[in-house]
């Protein structure tokens, strides 16, 4: 019969062995990670936001409970409560705010977020019309192009070999 300390050692050894493989995620769920994006491009169309500037926030979320709330939040509520959320949960959010005018492009490289770890990333765009205007960005994607159009936006991984 195996003693209790020996069982604990076996369990610890098993957990250490699993730490290097995908089985850990299956057992313990996802973990925080740094975005793998090599670039993030924010591109406003000539008629973006009905020919008006549009606020764009890229948000790294570091708390799963806060993430659940943000996934249900439209951009209008995000922008109205952003300062309060940052005060209430200072360690849970890293916000990168931008404002683009029609026809403007901003290219960001990975130095901006390479030292950050998060559960998820979201983009909120402050359009004047009603809508969710929120997208989730996968942390393991190679990068994103956020295309701001007249009434809404899309966030897509860049096509291989396509000019940014």
Secondary structure by P-SEA (a helix, b strand, c coil): cccaaaaaaaaaaaaaaacccccccccccbbbbcccccbbbbbbcccccccbbbbbbbbbbccaaaaaaaaaccaaaaaacaaaaaaacccccccbbbbbcccbbbbbcccccccccccbbbbbbbcccccccbbbbbcccccccccccccccccccccccccc
